[in-house]
Amino acid sequence: MYHSWLDRWDERRAERGDEVKRPTDFALDTELAFPGSGQPAGIEAFCKLAEQAVEVPTYFDEPGNNNLVVEREGEWVKFPSGISTDVAENNVVWAKVTESRSFDQALVVFHHWNASARYQQMANFFARRGITVVEMALPYHFERSRPGADYADYMLSPNLGRTVQSVRQAVWDGRKLIRWLKGQGYKEISVLGMSLGSWVAGLIAANDKTVSKAALFLTAGSLADMVWTGRATRTICESIKPAIELDDLRRAWGPLDLAKHAHRLSRDSLEVQVVLAKRDKVVLPEHSDRLIQGLKHAGAAPSILKLNCGHYSLSMPPYIVSAGRSVARLLKPGP
């Protein structure tokens, strides 16, 4: 009875999101994802460029990353993004810092798609435990929002190139933030990502050896499969399906597939934790399970926590309490 109520609560949350999401047109915009490609025509050309990017170990490395100018005022920091877009607000990265008064650990947090507020309770929870929390705004969210937009329709959309660009931008911005934190004297840097933010956190952990621990909430490997089958991405899928097959969408968004980075996520210096919802209708459990199997096949030994709730109800007690405590154990310094 309780779980039936929980499922209905999750569905009502999803319906509230439907009220503001409007279908947008399918587009390739190849040059956004692969600058310098010369805008080759067609889906097949896009997919081939994506397959090449998967094989390039520096695709998520920001070029010329030596210059870093960060402004700080109180609990806020901001700095120029490594990627310039046609939305001026999105080109400045904002992050909120909840200090712990210790330089032992910093946790960089990446929120979920269309988040309406930062995770202040969670930040306070970890700060009380000696961990400074830094919450970065993802592209087109919060201070980086596109003027007049009802939701973050540029971060994740039927525009294949802009979606790749947005995730790549988030990874570059997150790595720049981590570089700043190391310069401030933090000894250990960890990342935590929620839903879409878990893809960002996972890609950063895979590509930045500075990161020692990664907590991935409500995650999977293939972003394409999540969008194709997920409850929260129906409007995106409605625009994509008439234009492209799932296999080609997997190829096109291959650089964003965490399973393709499993060998990097399995390095000895990185601890990975995955927190999942058994009743998830947004990131289906079978997609999450495939990522876990891929990590194990690559030699990783991720810590897995599966809670009997839905995607949205993970934010409710007792589930969020269990999840928070599990991350606290992950972040607890070793002997």
SEMIFI-220058 format. One record per residue: residue number from 1; residue in three letters; x, y, z of N, C-alpha, C in turn. Coordinates in steps of 0.001 Angstrom, whole numbers, plus 500000, padded with zeros to 6 digits. Layout:
N
NODE   seq   type     n_px     n_py     n_pz    ca_px    ca_py    ca_pz     c_px     c_py     c_pz
NODE   NUM    ala        X        Y        Z        X        Y        Z        X        Y        Z
...
//
This chain:
335
NODE   seq   type     n_px     n_py     n_pz    ca_px    ca_py    ca_pz     c_px     c_py     c_pz
NODE     1    met   500836   498803   500000   500000   500000   500000   500880   501261   500000
NODE     2    tyr   501879   501284   500888   502741   502456   500978   503474   502697   499669
NODE     3    his   504001   501635   499056   504771   501811   497832   503884   502191   496651
NODE     4    ser   502623   501775   496670   501690   502240   495640   501478   503745   495763
NODE     5    trp   501356   504216   497001   501232   505654   497227   502495   506371   496769
NODE     6    leu   503651   505766   497056   504922   506369   496671   505031   506483   495150
NODE     7    asp   504596   505431   494448   504626   505456   492986   503727   506570   492442
NODE     8    arg   502583   506748   493048   501673   507809   492599   502279   509183   492880
NODE     9    trp   502954   509318   494008   503602   510583   494339   504669   510910   493310
NODE    10    asp   505451   509912   492930   506472   510123   491909   505844   510544   490587
NODE    11    glu   504737   509909   490234   504072   510242   488977   503535   511670   488998
NODE    12    arg   503011   512102   490132   502527   513479   490229   503675   514474   490070
NODE    13    arg   504827   514141   490615   505999   514997   490432   506377   515089   488960
NODE    14    ala   506312   513966   488284   506630   513953   486855   505622   514771   486061
NODE    15    glu   504359   514667   486433   503318   515420   485720   503514   516921   485878
NODE    16    arg   503983   517353   487046   504259   518769   487239   505338   519246   486277
NODE    17    gly   506288   518383   486012   507318   518737   485043   506770   518811   483631
NODE    18    asp   505804   517939   483321   505201   517953   481986   504532   519280   481675
NODE    19    glu   504035   519946   482718   503275   521180   482517   504131   522304   481924
NODE    20    val   505441   522274   482145   506286   523357   481637   507130   522937   480442
NODE    21    lys   507248   521647   480193   508096   521182   479098   507316   521188   477788
NODE    22    arg   507844   521887   476818   507221   521956   475504   508149   521299   474491
NODE    23    pro   507586   520540   473562   508435   519881   472556   509259   520891   471764
NODE    24    thr   510508   520568   471520   511367   521380   470667   511828   520525   469497
NODE    25    asp   512333   521168   468476   512653   520461   467236   513956   519685   467344
NODE    26    phe   513989   518550   466642   515211   517765   466511   516225   518539   465677
NODE    27    ala   517481   518485   466087   518550   519136   465326   519860   518422   465603
NODE    28    leu   520775   518502   464648   522089   517900   464840   523071   518906   465443
NODE    29    asp   523218   520071   464818   524183   521084   465262   525531   520441   465589
NODE    30    thr   526071   519769   464594   527301   518992   464774   528456   519833   465292
NODE    31    glu   528559   521063   464805   529688   521912   465165   529729   522226   466658
NODE    32    leu   528570   522213   467321   528557   522474   468764   529246   521344   469531
NODE    33    ala   529006   520127   469104   529593   518976   469793   531041   518750   469388
NODE    34    phe   531340   519025   468135   532667   518724   467594   533191   519949   466841
NODE    35    pro   533667   520946   467564   534135   522180   466918   535235   521887   465900
NODE    36    gly   535132   522575   464773   536118   522374   463721   535794   521249   462777
NODE    37    ser   534650   520607   462976   534272   519472   462125   533770   519912   460762
NODE    38    gly   533439   521195   460615   532975   521678   459330   531531   521360   459020
NODE    39    gln   530723   521110   460062   529290   520845   459880   529008   519790   458820
NODE    40    pro   529574   518575   458931   529227   517543   457945   527745   517218   458015
NODE    41    ala   527168   516898   456883   525719   516687   456824   525365   515271   457245
NODE    42    gly   524250   515141   457950   523670   513835   458194   524004   513208   459530
NODE    43    ile   523121   512329   459932   523255   511629   461209   524470   510714   461215
NODE    44    glu   524719   510027   460107   525841   509090   460062   527165   509810   460285
NODE    45    ala   527323   510978   459684   528555   511744   459877   528709   512170   461335
NODE    46    phe   527601   512577   461962   527622   512942   463390   528062   511744   464225
NODE    47    cys   527489   510601   463948   527807   509401   464731   529267   509004   464588
NODE    48    lys   529823   509160   463395   531229   508809   463197   532138   509750   463977
NODE    49    leu   531794   511028   464005   532568   511974   464813   532470   511625   466299
NODE    50    ala   531279   511214   466741   531096   510827   468145   531932   509600   468478
NODE    51    glu   531969   508641   467565   532774   507433   467800   534258   507778   467875
NODE    52    gln   534686   508729   467062   536078   509169   467139   536359   509854   468471
NODE    53    ala   535398   510652   468952   535581   511357   470224   535710   510388   471393
NODE    54    val   534981   509274   471329   535076   508265   472386   536502   507750   472505
NODE    55    glu   537188   507670   471387   538541   507124   471376   539613   508165   471712
NODE    56    val   539216   509437   471789   540175   510502   472091   540201   510746   473598
NODE    57    pro   541299   510432   474269   541321   510557   475739   541252   511985   476239
NODE    58    thr   541468   512971   475361   541473   514366   475791   540179   515099   475450
NODE    59    tyr   539139   514390   475013   537912   515063   474591   537308   515885   475728
NODE    60    phe   537447   515436   476961   536902   516164   478110   537965   516967   478853
NODE    61    asp   539110   517197   478189   540153   518059   478747   540014   519445   478135
NODE    62    glu   539914   520464   478986   539836   521825   478469   541192   522252   477927
NODE    63    pro   541253   522716   476679   542544   523153   476128   543021   524433   476792
NODE    64    gly   544321   524536   476960   544889   525758   477528   544300   526123   478868
NODE    65    asn   544311   525168   479815   543610   525386   481089   544509   525975   482181
NODE    66    asn   545564   526669   481794   546478   527206   482805   545940   528461   483488
NODE    67    asn   545179   529273   482761   544667   530521   483323   543342   530282   484040
NODE    68    leu   543288   530682   485288   542074   530482   486080   541837   531718   486941
NODE    69    val   540799   532446   486596   540449   533653   487348   539106   533409   488021
NODE    70    val   539127   533266   489339   537923   532986   490116   537648   534163   491041
NODE    71    glu   536421   534642   491011   536004   535702   491928   535211   535073   493065
NODE    72    arg   535500   535515   494273   534744   535007   495416   534184   536165   496231
NODE    73    glu   532910   536017   496584   532250   536979   497462   531380   536200   498434
NODE    74    gly   531819   536109   499681   531084   535347   500680   531044   533865   500319
NODE    75    glu   529833   533340   500245   529672   531915   499956   529594   531618   498459
NODE    76    trp   529779   532621   497608   529652   532453   496163   530998   532584   495469
NODE    77    val   531224   531731   494473   532357   531889   493570   531821   531887   492146
NODE    78    lys   532525   532597   491268   532152   532586   489859   533407   532729   489011
NODE    79    phe   533326   532193   487790   534461   532260   486878   533954   532016   485454
NODE    80    pro   534710   532418   484442   534271   532211   483064   534265   530727   482706
NODE    81    ser   533243   530315   481982   533174   528937   481510   534225   528715   480421
NODE    82    gly   534631   527477   480278   535595   527132   479232   534992   527081   477846
NODE    83    ile   533665   527092   477754   532977   527074   476463   532078   528297   476383
NODE    84    ser   532136   528974   475262   531308   530157   475040   530092   529764   474204
NODE    85    thr   528900   530082   474705   527662   529765   474007   526945   531058   473628
NODE    86    asp   525804   530916   472946   525059   532110   472534   524160   532648   473645
NODE    87    val   524247   532078   474849   523520   532578   476012   524556   533151   476985
NODE    88    ala   524594   534466   477089   525638   535127   477879   525641   534660   479328
NODE    89    glu   524456   534487   479912   524353   534062   481313   525014   532702   481527
NODE    90    asn   524945   531856   480526   525489   530501   480660   527008   530474   480606
NODE    91    asn   527601   531556   480184   529053   531581   480014   529806   531949   481280
NODE    92    val   529067   532187   482357   529680   532437   483667   529225   531335   484614
NODE    93    val   530182   530672   485225   529895   529559   486129   529740   530086   487550
NODE    94    trp   528662   529677   488211   528410   530051   489598   528425   528801   490478
NODE    95    ala   528970   528940   491672   528959   527843   492631   528775   528397   494037
NODE    96    lys   528056   527663   494845   527827   528051   496236   528680   527178   497149
NODE    97    val   529389   527819   498072   530312   527118   498962   529737   527097   500375
NODE    98    thr   529623   525901   500939   529245   525738   502344   530478   525244   503079
NODE    99    glu   531110   526153   503815   532399   525874   504436   532274   524909   505615
NODE   100    ser   533337   524132   505804   533403   523233   506955   534461   523666   507962
NODE   101    arg   535219   524709   507600   536346   525162   508420   537461   524133   508482
NODE   102    ser   537501   523283   507477   538580   522297   507371   538980   522205   505910
NODE   103    phe   540275   522004   505687   540761   521846   504317   541096   520388   504016
NODE   104    asp   540563   519476   504812   540826   518057   504578   540081   517540   503347
NODE   105    gln   538805   517911   503215   537994   517374   502125   537070   518438   501549
NODE   106    ala   536860   518344   500242   535841   519148   499563   535008   518210   498691
NODE   107    leu   533701   518430   498703   532768   517640   497903   532108   518575   496894
NODE   108    val   532307   518300   495606   531697   519106   494550   530416   518396   494106
NODE   109    val   529295   519117   494170   527977   518532   493938   527385   519061   492631
NODE   110    phe   526824   518128   491842   526178   518467   490576   524713   518037   490660
NODE   111    his   523822   519018   490559   522403   518803   490802   521708   518096   489632
NODE   112    his   520437   517805   489823   519643   517127   488793   519139   518121   487744
NODE   113    trp   518668   517580   486642   518126   518391   485555   516896   519168   486042
NODE   114    asn   516837   520438   485690   515716   521306   486055   515565   521505   487557
NODE   115    ala   516649   521399   488287   516583   521661   489727   516086   523083   489970
NODE   116    ser   515244   523225   490984   514695   524544   491314   515412   525189   492495
NODE   117    ala   516230   524421   493190   516979   524941   494342   518194   524059   494578
NODE   118    arg   519186   524642   495217   520358   523849   495580   520041   523002   496811
NODE   119    tyr   520954   522105   497151   520720   521114   498208   521292   521606   499535
NODE   120    gln   520675   522620   500119   521255   523246   501303   521307   522306   502496
NODE   121    gln   520254   521500   502689   520266   520569   503820   521402   519568   503701
NODE   122    met   521598   519054   502492   522689   518113   502277   524038   518789   502493
NODE   123    ala   524177   520024   502014   525433   520753   502202   525730   520953   503681
NODE   124    asn   524710   521304   504449   524906   521485   505896   525274   520168   506572
NODE   125    phe   524653   519081   506130   524911   517751   506690   526398   517403   506579
NODE   126    phe   526963   517610   505399   528374   517252   505203   529308   518280   505825
NODE   127    ala   528922   519555   505809   529777   520576   506412   529958   520327   507909
NODE   128    arg   528890   519856   508569   528998   519534   509996   529958   518373   510241
NODE   129    arg   530226   517610   509200   531135   516472   509312   532530   516786   508774
NODE   130    gly   532819   518062   508636   534164   518468   508260   534443   518455   506771
NODE   131    ile   533394   518420   505940   533559   518358   504485   532965   519625   503866
NODE   132    thr   533778   520416   503223   533285   521603   502535   532538   521173   501271
NODE   133    val   531360   521738   501073   530515   521380   499927   530460   522555   498957
NODE   134    val   530687   522251   497684   530640   523265   496634   529618   522795   495595
NODE   135    glu   528534   523560   495447   527450   523189   494534   527511   524057   493283
NODE   136    met   527877   523444   492177   528037   524169   490919   526743   524148   490110
NODE   137    ala   526382   525287   489550   525230   525344   488653   525591   524709   487323
NODE   138    leu   524808   523733   486895   525011   523141   485582   524651   524156   484496
NODE   139    pro   525114   523942   483277   524751   524852   482186   523236   525064   482091
NODE   140    tyr   522863   526302   481884   521472   526726   481677   520589   526531   482910
NODE   141    his   521178   526430   484087   520434   526301   485341   520773   527471   486272
NODE   142    phe   519832   527789   487162   520032   528800   488191   520526   530124   487577
NODE   143    glu   521670   530599   488035   522189   531880   487544   522554   531831   486061
NODE   144    arg   522657   530644   485522   523064   530458   484117   521866   530231   483190
NODE   145    ser   520665   530441   483715   519457   530130   482949   519321   531022   481719
NODE   146    arg   518725   530445   480692   518414   531203   479477   517234   532116   479755
NODE   147    pro   517338   533409   479492   516232   534329   479785   514934   533883   479104
NODE   148    gly   513872   533849   479896   512562   533494   479369   512274   532015   479279
NODE   149    ala   513250   531170   479572   513049   529722   479480   512322   529213   480714
NODE   150    asp   511326   528339   480506   510588   527753   481622   511384   526648   482309
NODE   151    tyr   512277   526029   481576   513103   524967   482154   514397   524893   481353
NODE   152    ala   515315   524028   481765   516651   523971   481156   516612   523178   479852
NODE   153    asp   515892   523719   478859   515692   522992   477612   516924   523010   476712
NODE   154    tyr   517980   523726   477086   519206   523695   476304   520219   522689   476853
NODE   155    met   520104   522310   478112   521053   521361   478697   520829   519955   478154
NODE   156    leu   519573   519563   478077   519208   518231   477590   518017   518419   476662
NODE   157    ser   518176   518050   475393   517145   518371   474415   517274   517496   473177
NODE   158    pro   516342   517632   472218   516468   516900   470952   517558   517463   470046
NODE   159    asn   518216   518530   470461   519359   519047   469734   520582   518234   470160
NODE   160    leu   520996   517305   469318   522043   516354   469717   523364   517054   469997
NODE   161    gly   523737   517995   469131   525017   518667   469313   525053   519543   470543
NODE   162    arg   523980   520274   470794   523968   521161   471956   523949   520362   473256
NODE   163    thr   523295   519204   473274   523312   518365   474470   524730   517886   474770
NODE   164    val   525433   517440   473741   526824   517011   473941   527665   518199   474411
NODE   165    gln   527487   519341   473768   528239   520530   474171   527965   520904   475625
NODE   166    ser   526693   520817   476042   526323   521222   477399   526951   520317   478446
NODE   167    val   526934   519012   478193   527547   518090   479153   529056   518278   479166
NODE   168    arg   529628   518454   477988   531078   518700   477920   531429   519999   478647
NODE   169    gln   530603   521021   478471   530816   522286   479172   530765   522085   480681
NODE   170    ala   529794   521306   481149   529675   521036   482585   530914   520322   483111
NODE   171    val   531445   519394   482329   532646   518669   482751   533840   519618   482807
NODE   172    trp   534008   520428   481795   535106   521400   481811   534976   522349   482993
NODE   173    asp   533766   522857   483217   533550   523800   484321   533825   523132   485665
NODE   174    gly   533357   521896   485819   533580   521178   487069   535052   520914   487328
NODE   175    arg   535771   520575   486284   537207   520326   486450   537958   521610   486787
NODE   176    lys   537499   522728   486224   538112   524011   486555   537858   524346   488031
NODE   177    leu   536645   524066   488497   536310   524306   489895   537166   523436   490817
NODE   178    ile   537377   522200   490435   538215   521289   491223   539658   521789   491260
NODE   179    arg   540127   522303   490142   541486   522850   490094   541625   524036   491052
NODE   180    trp   540581   524861   491112   540597   525996   492042   540619   525508   493490
NODE   181    leu   539817   524486   493784   539780   523960   495156   541132   523384   495572
NODE   182    lys   541794   522704   494664   543128   522191   494988   544073   523353   495273
NODE   183    gly   543938   524424   494501   544769   525591   494727   544488   526273   496047
NODE   184    gln   543257   526096   496578   542893   526661   497879   543446   525833   499034
NODE   185    gly   543965   524647   498726   544592   523831   499756   543814   522610   500194
NODE   186    tyr   542699   522287   499537   541943   521090   499926   542738   519840   499550
NODE   187    lys   542839   518928   500503   543692   517761   500325   543016   516678   499483
NODE   188    glu   541710   516502   499678   540995   515442   498962   539740   516027   498322
NODE   189    ile   539519   515698   497043   538361   516201   496313   537490   515023   495897
NODE   190    ser   536203   515112   496217   535241   514094   495807   534119   514770   495020
NODE   191    val   533365   513968   494280   532236   514508   493514   530983   513706   493830
NODE   192    leu   529861   514400   493743   528555   513760   493909   527627   514322   492841
NODE   193    gly   526943   513431   492125   526011   513870   491102   524664   513222   491278
NODE   194    met   523617   513997   491003   522240   513521   491148   521576   513462   489773
NODE   195    ser   521140   512276   489349   520447   512093   488081   521322   512616   486943
NODE   196    leu   520875   513591   486151   521725   514098   485067   523073   514558   485605
NODE   197    gly   523076   515107   486815   524335   515511   487426   525281   514356   487673
NODE   198    ser   524745   513133   487764   525613   511969   487979   526424   511659   486725
NODE   199    trp   525876   511968   485549   526661   511796   484321   527836   512766   484327
NODE   200    val   527582   513997   484744   528653   514997   484823   529702   514567   485847
NODE   201    ala   529245   514186   487033   530180   513762   488086   530978   512543   487647
NODE   202    gly   530317   511595   486985   530997   510389   486534   532043   510681   485475
NODE   203    leu   531716   511559   484526   532680   511907   483483   533869   512657   484064
NODE   204    ile   533619   513508   485058   534725   514208   485718   535612   513222   486460
NODE   205    ala   534992   512325   487219   535773   511337   487968   536598   510463   487031
NODE   206    ala   536037   510142   485873   536741   509292   484911   537935   510006   484289
NODE   207    asn   537814   511314   484104   538818   512040   483343   539744   512908   484187
NODE   208    asp   539486   513019   485472   540298   513871   486344   540808   513049   487524
NODE   209    lys   542095   512744   487503   542671   511889   488538   542783   512597   489885
NODE   210    thr   542487   513886   489913   542438   514604   491190   541312   514078   492064
NODE   211    val   540247   513584   491442   539073   513096   492171   539377   511723   492762
NODE   212    ser   539127   511590   494065   539428   510324   494742   538184   509491   495034
NODE   213    lys   536998   510152   495111   535763   509433   495426   534620   510038   494625
NODE   214    ala   533717   509162   494156   532582   509628   493362   531321   508918   493816
NODE   215    ala   530300   509709   494155   528987   509172   494523   528016   509529   493399
NODE   216    leu   527463   508505   492760   526587   508704   491605   525178   508262   491975
NODE   217    phe   524278   509223   492089   522892   508957   492477   522021   508862   491222
NODE   218    leu   521171   507833   491170   520163   507721   490109   520824   507822   488741
NODE   219    thr   521783   506950   488508   522624   507027   487325   522480   505801   486446
NODE   220    ala   523050   505883   485258   523139   504753   484340   524315   505039   483417
NODE   221    gly   524500   504179   482429   525583   504407   481482   525143   505247   480305
NODE   222    ser   524197   504728   479549   523780   505352   478303   522758   506462   478546
NODE   223    leu   523141   507700   478252   522194   508805   478331   521102   508633   477270
NODE   224    ala   521461   508045   476143   520491   507812   475073   519363   506906   475548
NODE   225    asp   519699   505814   476228   518671   504896   476722   517815   505561   477788
NODE   226    met   518445   506358   478634   517669   507050   479661   516633   507975   479033
NODE   227    val   517041   508760   478037   516130   509688   477379   515048   508933   476612
NODE   228    trp   515408   507838   475970   514479   507070   475133   513371   506427   475960
NODE   229    thr   513674   506028   477186   512723   505245   477986   512234   505955   479240
NODE   230    gly   512858   507086   479619   512584   507694   480916   511309   508512   480955
NODE   231    arg   510669   508511   482102   509416   509246   482299   509614   510754   482161
NODE   232    ala   510745   511280   482581   510948   512726   482602   511315   513304   481243
NODE   233    thr   511635   512443   480277   512154   512927   478994   511220   512590   477830
NODE   234    arg   509944   512438   478111   508991   512078   477068   508944   513102   475944
NODE   235    thr   508923   514383   476294   508813   515401   475252   510049   515414   474357
NODE   236    ile   511223   515157   474929   512434   515069   474130   512351   513880   473186
NODE   237    cys   511916   512759   473729   511829   511538   472935   510825   511689   471786
NODE   238    glu   509733   512404   472032   508735   512615   470984   509326   513336   469780
NODE   239    ser   510288   514208   470019   510942   514920   468927   512052   514094   468279
NODE   240    ile   512693   513233   469059   513823   512464   468557   513378   511256   467725
NODE   241    lys   512363   510534   468191   512006   509253   467582   511697   509322   466084
NODE   242    pro   510997   510345   465600   510749   510370   464153   512004   510600   463316
NODE   243    ala   513082   511060   463948   514267   511472   463192   515444   510506   463283
NODE   244    ile   515493   509680   464328   516682   508858   464547   516307   507578   465289
NODE   245    glu   516996   506488   464977   516806   505220   465683   517613   505220   466977
NODE   246    leu   517192   504375   467911   517876   504318   469201   519348   503952   469037
NODE   247    asp   519669   503008   468165   521069   502612   467993   521929   503790   467549
NODE   248    asp   521387   504640   466674   522148   505802   466234   522229   506861   467326
NODE   249    leu   521180   506992   468136   521249   507934   469258   522315   507485   470253
NODE   250    arg   522421   506182   470466   523486   505671   471334   524859   506026   470780
NODE   251    arg   525022   505907   469481   526299   506258   468853   526553   507761   468965
NODE   252    ala   525515   508562   468688   525672   510012   468692   526053   510538   470068
NODE   253    trp   525472   509960   471094   525770   510392   472453   526753   509451   473146
NODE   254    gly   527495   508695   472348   528481   507768   472896   529505   508408   473815
NODE   255    pro   530007   509626   473516   530987   510235   474429   530451   510480   475835
NODE   256    leu   529114   510541   475978   528497   510810   477276   528139   509527   478029
NODE   257    asp   528364   508380   477410   527991   507091   477990   529019   506690   479047
NODE   258    leu   528618   506662   480311   529560   506333   481387   530148   504940   481232
NODE   259    ala   529403   504027   480625   529926   502671   480444   531161   502669   479546
NODE   260    lys   531242   503625   478637   532406   503712   477757   533620   504301   478479
NODE   261    his   533406   504781   479677   534503   505309   480498   534781   504400   481701
NODE   262    ala   534242   503188   481652   534341   502276   482805   535784   501958   483163
NODE   263    his   536657   501847   482143   538051   501506   482447   538739   502616   483238
NODE   264    arg   538320   503869   483013   538899   504977   483770   538264   505087   485149
NODE   265    leu   537005   504738   485248   536340   504763   486550   536800   503623   487457
NODE   266    ser   537527   502683   486892   537982   501530   487684   539420   501675   488169
NODE   267    arg   540014   502873   488023   541400   503027   488471   541494   502826   489987
NODE   268    asp   542642   502401   490441   542837   502038   491851   542643   503229   492799
NODE   269    ser   542939   504432   492313   542888   505604   493195   541493   506195   493337
NODE   270    leu   540481   505558   492744   539120   506099   492777   538161   505109   493429
NODE   271    glu   537382   505602   494394   536289   504822   494986   534971   505320   494408
NODE   272    val   534129   504388   493959   532861   504743   493330   531701   504158   494126
NODE   273    gln   530729   504993   494378   529495   504547   495019   528319   504874   494101
NODE   274    val   527387   503935   493978   526201   504125   493154   524966   503964   494035
NODE   275    val   524098   504973   494033   522856   504940   494805   521693   504931   493821
NODE   276    leu   520849   503902   493915   519777   503697   492935   518421   503566   493613
NODE   277    ala   517373   503795   492819   515998   503626   493285   515381   502442   492545
NODE   278    lys   514933   501458   493290   514386   500243   492677   513121   500513   491860
NODE   279    arg   512394   501584   492185   511122   501871   491536   511250   503053   490559
NODE   280    asp   512450   503284   490107   512745   504436   489265   512095   504299   487888
NODE   281    lys   511342   505317   487477   510737   505350   486148   511437   506367   485246
NODE   282    val   512405   507068   485775   513155   508049   485000   514447   507437   484481
NODE   283    val   515230   506875   485379   516419   506102   485006   516085   504652   485336
NODE   284    leu   515679   503903   484327   515176   502554   484585   516266   501662   485187
NODE   285    pro   515899   500834   486165   516896   500001   486852   517741   499138   485927
NODE   286    glu   517156   498658   484805   517951   497804   483916   519099   498580   483268
NODE   287    his   518908   499881   483047   520000   500686   482501   521098   500885   483546
NODE   288    ser   520700   501103   484794   521678   501241   485876   522459   499957   486070
NODE   289    asp   521753   498835   486004   522415   497544   486204   523474   497283   485136
NODE   290    arg   523204   497725   483902   524196   497526   482845   525463   498330   483120
NODE   291    leu   525302   499526   483674   526491   500306   484038   527275   499595   485128
NODE   292    ile   526585   499094   486134   527272   498411   487234   528040   497202   486728
NODE   293    gln   527413   496433   485844   528103   495271   485282   529321   495698   484474
NODE   294    gly   529188   496813   483750   530328   497314   482992   531472   497744   483888
NODE   295    leu   531150   498382   485010   532183   498782   485957   532889   497568   486549
NODE   296    lys   532111   496576   486917   532703   495368   487493   533560   494635   486469
NODE   297    his   533088   494595   485227   533852   493922   484165   535186   494623   483937
NODE   298    ala   535209   495952   484149   536439   496722   483969   537370   496623   485171
NODE   299    gly   536925   495942   486227   537768   495750   487396   537429   496617   488577
NODE   300    ala   536378   497439   488469   535976   498290   489589   535185   497470   490611
NODE   301    ala   535131   497973   491814   534339   497332   492864   533446   498390   493499
NODE   302    pro   532458   498881   492745   531624   499972   493271   530782   499530   494452
NODE   303    ser   530564   500454   495366   529632   500229   496467   528235   500545   495942
NODE   304    ile   527294   499628   496137   525957   499777   495565   524924   499866   496687
NODE   305    leu   524074   500881   496617   522945   501010   497535   521681   501148   496710
NODE   306    lys   520767   500185   496855   519491   500227   496147   518372   500419   497167
NODE   307    leu   517619   501487   496979   516544   501824   497907   515191   501594   497240
NODE   308    asn   514208   501160   498035   512900   500795   497490   511997   502028   497360
NODE   309    cys   512408   502927   496452   511666   504166   496223   511750   504500   494750
NODE   310    gly   511173   505643   494366   511233   506095   492993   512281   507176   492809
NODE   311    his   512348   507682   491584   513359   508674   491238   513217   509933   492090
NODE   312    tyr   512015   510447   492166   511789   511686   492901   511685   511442   494405
NODE   313    ser   511124   510310   494793   510931   510045   496217   512229   509690   496933
NODE   314    leu   513336   509550   496199   514620   509401   496874   514892   510595   497771
NODE   315    ser   514298   511752   497439   514524   512965   498228   513763   512965   499548
NODE   316    met   512907   511938   499782   512098   511877   500998   512760   510988   502043
NODE   317    pro   512509   511274   503342   512928   510337   504386   512055   509082   504292
NODE   318    pro   512593   507924   504607   513937   507685   505148   515010   507496   504078
NODE   319    tyr   514599   507551   502794   515519   507186   501720   516701   508149   501614
NODE   320    ile   516434   509444   501665   517519   510402   501539   518452   510338   502744
NODE   321    val   517915   509951   503903   518761   509789   505093   519718   508624   504897
NODE   322    ser   519188   507510   504396   520045   506351   504131   521107   506678   503094
NODE   323    ala   520698   507401   502044   521648   507768   500997   522728   508688   501549
NODE   324    gly   522326   509668   502350   523292   510602   502917   524291   509914   503833
NODE   325    arg   523797   509011   504642   524702   508291   505546   525680   507415   504777
NODE   326    ser   525211   506827   503671   526094   505978   502880   527214   506803   502251
NODE   327    val   526888   508015   501802   527932   508879   501246   528880   509343   502342
NODE   328    ala   528365   509608   503521   529221   509994   504649   530232   508885   504948
NODE   329    arg   529789   507633   504844   530716   506515   505069   531768   506467   503953
NODE   330    leu   531342   506737   502720   532281   506753   501607   533356   507825   501823
NODE   331    leu   532934   508986   502302   533847   510110   502450   534674   510077   503731
NODE   332    lys   534309   509182   504624   535030   509105   505895   536496   508759   505641
NODE   333    pro   537399   509544   506198   538834   509263   505969   539211   507868   506438
NODE   334    gly   540124   507266   505720   540612   505947   506101   541529   506040   507302
NODE   335    pro   541939   504870   507820   542818   504866   508996   544169   505478   508678
//
